[in-house]
Amino acid sequence: AGTYQSNFGAVSETNCRLCGPGTYQTEDYTDCHLCQSGTYQSGLGMLDQASCIPCGKGKYQTGSGNSESSSCMACGSGTFQSGLGMTESGSCTLCISGTYQSGLAVHRVSDCLSCPSGKFQSGMGMQDVSKCLM
């Protein structure tokens, strides 16, 4: 299991190869598929697409066949993202006007903090309380 063999007429299991990190075995055991963008997988010999782990909330990843969680990029300051397995930076939502957020990989809209009382800012995606003006 978790192996493939692409040579027609092979007669021994020794011809079978393990699917590598970032891949999983096809149903017909002849090849390995790349994990889809938004996922990664670091093991050898994985059996199916369910072995590919989605990037966590507050992160996204654009390429396929990734083998490390570090391939998942953090959404930047001034944004949040609450889904799993996101595939593009555009999945990171800008904090609304009147709020700011200075962290990375934030996954709740409530992490976008309101400007202090008596201050405002009209832009979206603000990263710092200093953008809140009187």
C-alpha positions in Angstrom: 0.0 0.0 0.0 1.2 3.5 -0.8 3.3 2.2 -3.6 3.1 2.3 -7.4 4.6 0.4 -10.3 4.5 1.9 -13.8 6.3 -0.8 -15.7 3.9 -3.1 -17.7 4.3 -6.8 -16.9 6.4 -6.5 -13.8 6.4 -9.8 -11.8 7.7 -8.7 -8.4 6.8 -6.4 -5.6 10.4 -5.2 -5.5 9.5 -3.2 -8.6 7.1 -1.1 -6.6 8.1 2.3 -5.4 6.8 4.4 -2.5 5.0 7.6 -3.3 7.1 10.4 -2.0 6.3 13.4 0.2 3.7 15.8 -1.3 2.1 12.9 -3.2 -0.3 10.0 -2.8 -0.9 6.8 -4.6 -3.4 6.6 -7.5 -6.3 4.1 -7.4 -4.7 1.9 -10.1 -1.3 1.8 -8.3 0.5 3.0 -11.5 1.5 6.5 -10.4 1.5 9.1 -7.7 -0.7 12.2 -7.7 0.5 15.6 -6.3 -1.3 16.9 -3.3 -3.5 19.8 -4.4 -2.6 23.5 -3.7 -3.7 24.5 -0.2 -2.4 21.1 1.2 0.9 19.4 2.1 2.0 15.9 3.1 5.4 14.9 4.5 5.1 11.1 4.6 6.1 8.3 2.3 3.6 5.8 0.8 0.4 7.7 1.4 -2.7 5.9 0.1 -5.1 8.7 -0.9 -5.8 12.4 -1.2 -7.1 12.4 2.4 -3.5 12.0 3.4 -2.8 15.6 2.2 -3.2 18.0 5.1 -5.0 21.3 4.5 -3.1 24.5 5.5 -4.5 25.9 8.7 -6.7 28.9 9.3 -5.0 32.2 8.6 -2.8 30.6 6.0 -2.8 29.8 2.3 -0.6 28.0 -0.3 -0.5 28.3 -4.0 1.5 25.3 -5.3 0.8 21.6 -5.6 2.9 18.7 -4.4 4.2 20.4 -1.2 5.7 18.3 1.5 6.1 20.7 4.5 3.7 22.8 6.6 6.1 25.6 6.1 4.9 25.8 2.5 1.7 27.4 3.9 2.1 31.2 3.9 0.6 33.3 6.7 -2.0 36.0 5.8 -0.4 39.4 6.4 -1.1 42.1 8.9 -4.4 43.9 8.4 -6.1 40.7 7.2 -7.8 37.5 8.6 -8.8 34.2 7.0 -11.0 31.6 8.6 -10.9 28.7 6.1 -8.8 25.6 5.8 -6.8 24.7 2.7 -6.9 28.1 1.0 -5.1 28.4 -2.3 -4.3 32.1 -2.8 -3.4 35.2 -1.0 -6.7 36.7 -2.1 -8.5 34.4 0.4 -7.1 36.7 3.2 -9.8 39.2 3.9 -9.0 42.8 4.7 -10.0 44.1 8.1 -12.8 46.7 7.7 -12.4 50.4 8.1 -12.2 51.6 11.7 -10.2 48.5 12.7 -6.5 47.4 12.5 -4.7 44.1 13.0 -0.9 43.8 13.4 -0.5 40.0 13.6 0.2 37.3 11.0 -1.9 34.2 10.3 -5.0 35.6 12.1 -8.2 33.7 11.6 -11.0 35.6 13.3 -12.6 38.9 12.2 -12.7 39.7 16.0 -8.9 39.9 15.9 -9.3 43.1 13.8 -9.3 45.6 16.7 -11.4 48.8 16.8 -9.6 52.1 16.8 -9.5 53.7 20.3 -12.4 55.9 21.3 -12.2 59.3 19.6 -10.0 58.1 16.7 -10.9 56.7 13.3 -9.4 55.5 10.0 -11.3 55.1 6.8 -9.0 52.6 5.0 -9.4 48.8 5.0 -6.6 46.4 5.9 -4.8 48.7 8.3 -1.9 47.1 10.2 -1.2 49.4 13.0 -3.1 51.5 15.7 -1.0 54.5 14.5 -3.2 54.6 11.4 -6.2 55.6 13.7 -6.3 59.4 13.6 -8.2 62.0 15.7 
